[in-house]
Amino acid sequence: MDMYFKEAENTTCFTCKCVLDEQQPVLYVTHDNDDGSWQFLCGKPSHEANDGRIISLLAIVQIDQSLNALYEMPLGVGAEREAIGKEWKPFRIPS
C-alpha cells in the first residue's frame, strides 16, 4: 500500500468515531494552518467532545486510499466531497 503524504506514517491525525467505529466515509479533511495537523472527518455538521479519535496518517490512508489525492494540500486548506469517488472541493480554512 502506497502512502503519498510527505509526513511520517506515524503522524498523529484526528478523526471521528463515525469514521472509525461506524465506518462512515471521510468526506471532510483539513490541514490546519496553526500546527499542521490533519483532520479526516465524516462531514457531519457537529460532534460531541467524546466523538474524537486519534489515528496515524498511515492508518487513515489504509482505511481509504483515495485520501492520497490530498497529499499536496497546503496548510490552511481543507477539502470536502459528497461521497467516496466524488471530486474533492478545496476551501480556505478561515483564520
C-alpha contacts under 8 A as a table, 3 or more apart, distances in Angstrom:
res1	aa1	res2	aa2	distance
1	M	62	Q	7.50
3	M	9	E	7.92
3	M	58	L	6.91
3	M	61	V	6.87
3	M	65	Q	7.90
3	M	68	N	6.45
4	Y	68	N	5.69
4	Y	71	Y	5.82
5	F	8	A	7.74
5	F	68	N	6.83
5	F	70	L	7.96
5	F	71	Y	4.51
5	F	72	E	7.19
6	K	71	Y	7.19
7	E	11	T	6.47
8	A	11	T	5.35
8	A	57	L	7.59
9	E	56	S	6.64
9	E	57	L	5.45
9	E	58	L	4.76
10	N	56	S	4.98
10	N	57	L	6.01
10	N	58	L	6.49
11	T	56	S	5.36
11	T	57	L	5.38
11	T	58	L	7.85
12	T	37	S	7.58
12	T	38	W	7.90
12	T	54	I	6.59
12	T	55	I	5.88
12	T	56	S	4.83
12	T	57	L	6.34
13	C	37	S	6.40
13	C	38	W	5.19
13	C	39	Q	5.82
13	C	40	F	7.41
13	C	54	I	5.76
13	C	55	I	5.29
13	C	56	S	5.61
13	C	57	L	5.95
14	F	37	S	7.89
14	F	38	W	6.38
14	F	39	Q	4.63
14	F	40	F	6.16
14	F	41	L	7.81
14	F	52	G	6.98
14	F	53	R	5.86
14	F	54	I	4.83
14	F	55	I	6.18
15	T	19	V	6.82
15	T	20	L	7.64
15	T	39	Q	5.76
15	T	40	F	4.90
15	T	41	L	5.15
15	T	52	G	6.01
15	T	53	R	5.15
15	T	54	I	6.17
15	T	55	I	6.97
16	C	19	V	5.60
16	C	20	L	6.63
16	C	40	F	7.65
16	C	41	L	5.81
16	C	42	C	7.11
16	C	51	D	5.46
16	C	52	G	4.55
16	C	53	R	5.18
17	K	20	L	5.02
17	K	21	D	5.05
17	K	22	E	6.58
17	K	51	D	5.23
17	K	52	G	6.19
17	K	53	R	6.24
18	C	21	D	5.72
18	C	22	E	4.75
18	C	23	Q	6.15
18	C	24	Q	5.40
18	C	41	L	7.90
18	C	42	C	6.35
18	C	51	D	7.77
19	V	22	E	5.84
19	V	23	Q	4.74
19	V	24	Q	4.58
19	V	25	P	6.02
19	V	26	V	6.52
19	V	41	L	6.78
19	V	42	C	6.05
20	L	23	Q	5.43
20	L	24	Q	7.48
20	L	53	R	7.86
24	Q	42	C	6.25
25	P	42	C	5.80
25	P	83	A	7.26
25	P	84	I	6.74
26	V	29	V	7.47
26	V	40	F	5.96
26	V	41	L	5.22
26	V	42	C	4.63
26	V	43	G	7.15
26	V	64	D	7.82
26	V	84	I	7.66
27	L	40	F	7.66
27	L	41	L	6.28
27	L	42	C	5.08
27	L	43	G	5.29
27	L	80	E	5.37
27	L	81	R	5.20
27	L	82	E	6.50
27	L	83	A	6.39
27	L	84	I	7.38
28	Y	39	Q	7.98
28	Y	40	F	6.12
28	Y	41	L	5.13
28	Y	42	C	5.99
28	Y	43	G	4.98
28	Y	78	G	7.39
28	Y	79	A	5.92
28	Y	80	E	4.40
28	Y	81	R	6.76
29	V	38	W	7.16
29	V	39	Q	5.41
29	V	40	F	4.68
29	V	41	L	6.13
29	V	78	G	5.39
29	V	79	A	5.33
29	V	80	E	6.32
30	T	38	W	5.69
30	T	39	Q	5.19
30	T	40	F	6.94
30	T	76	G	7.53
30	T	77	V	6.05
30	T	78	G	4.00
30	T	79	A	6.50
30	T	93	I	7.72
31	H	36	G	5.94
31	H	37	S	5.74
31	H	38	W	4.65
31	H	39	Q	6.66
31	H	73	M	7.09
31	H	74	P	6.82
31	H	75	L	5.19
31	H	76	G	5.86
31	H	77	V	5.72
31	H	78	G	6.02
32	D	35	D	6.12
32	D	36	G	4.91
32	D	37	S	5.30
32	D	38	W	6.34
32	D	39	Q	7.94
32	D	75	L	5.65
32	D	76	G	5.16
32	D	77	V	7.05
32	D	93	I	7.69
33	N	36	G	5.48
33	N	37	S	7.85
33	N	75	L	4.70
33	N	76	G	4.21
33	N	77	V	7.69
34	D	76	G	7.90
36	G	75	L	6.18
40	F	60	I	7.82
41	L	44	K	7.82
43	G	80	E	7.74
44	K	47	H	7.29
47	H	51	D	6.07
47	H	52	G	8.00
48	E	51	D	5.34
48	E	52	G	7.84
49	A	52	G	6.43
55	I	59	A	6.42
55	I	60	I	6.78
56	S	59	A	5.15
56	S	60	I	6.47
57	L	60	I	5.36
57	L	61	V	6.33
58	L	61	V	5.18
58	L	62	Q	6.13
59	A	62	Q	4.98
59	A	63	I	6.35
60	I	63	I	5.05
60	I	64	D	6.41
61	V	64	D	5.01
61	V	65	Q	4.87
61	V	66	S	7.53
61	V	67	L	6.03
61	V	68	N	6.82
62	Q	65	Q	5.83
64	D	67	L	5.95
65	Q	68	N	5.78
66	S	69	A	5.87
66	S	84	I	7.70
66	S	85	G	7.67
67	L	70	L	5.75
67	L	71	Y	7.53
68	N	71	Y	5.35
69	A	72	E	7.79
70	L	73	M	5.31
73	M	77	V	6.63
73	M	78	G	7.65
74	P	77	V	5.93
76	G	92	R	6.10
76	G	93	I	5.29
76	G	94	P	7.93
77	V	90	P	6.83
77	V	91	F	5.74
77	V	92	R	4.61
77	V	93	I	5.32
78	G	90	P	5.58
78	G	91	F	5.26
78	G	92	R	6.18
78	G	93	I	6.24
79	A	88	W	5.75
79	A	89	K	5.16
79	A	90	P	4.05
79	A	91	F	5.83
80	E	88	W	5.38
80	E	89	K	5.29
80	E	90	P	6.56
81	R	84	I	7.44
81	R	86	K	6.00
81	R	87	E	5.95
81	R	88	W	4.85
81	R	89	K	6.12
82	E	86	K	6.17
82	E	87	E	7.82
83	A	86	K	5.43
